[in-house]
Amino acid sequence: DQQVKQNSPSLSVQEGRISILNCDYTNSMFDYFLWYKKYPAEGPTFLISISSIKDKNEDGRFTVFLNKSAKHLSLHIVPSQPGDSAVYFCAASASGSARQLTFGSGTQLTVLP
Amino acid sequence: GAVVSQHPSRVICKSGTSVKIECRSLDFQATTMFWYRQFPKQSLMLMATSNEGSKATYEQGVEKDKFLINHASLTLSTLTVTSAHPEDSSFYICSARLGGFYTDTQYFGPGTRLTVL
């Protein structure tokens, strides 16, 4: 049973527009959520995170929104740039589990020039 | 800040040999490090959780005698693939946990591509 789901395997966006990546989770024990960006044959790069005590966190062009009642989070990138093209993973963790991460399956974002 | 390095980045070895991969947190101390494996076009699979000064905790289906983990210091964890076989060929990635008051983030190394001939 996938506890963290990214239902869109791919997304294409025009440069300068907003990219919205979505993620759903089922485990109500998750209280910390992260987004990573990954290129082939490289380790994931941390982008932004959010604790369950918040519903929004912003860092530059990246904003993460958390809707706990819907068990849904999203990553907004604005404006999108060609260099943002990569696979984006959302991940979740729960306290008391050594903060092990449960990853979604990833979404390939392509930003078209 | 929060940089994690891995060495080597790529290794090719003969079947039956052992390979050691190092994971270092360069600018922070990590009481917990994690080892992952990534298969082509798949997400990361957690292999084990490595705690400094104690035995690693392995995920179900991961052979602890096959994948030896040592976390000797707060900045170094090693993964040794013993008696490697072609099916062990994969991309291995480590991460180090950096915790704070409202943050608890894993920072990942660049990965190690292992090819067993």
Interface residues (C-beta under 8 A of the other chain):
Chain A: Y32 L34 Y36 A41 E42 G43 P44 T45 F46 S49 S51 I53 F89 S93 A98 R99 Q100 L101 F103 G104 S105 G106
Chain B: A2 V4 Q6 T32 F34 Q42 S43 L44 L46 T49 N51 T57 F91 I93 C94 S95 R97 G99 Y102 T103 D104 T105 Q106 Y107 F108 G109 P110 G111 R113
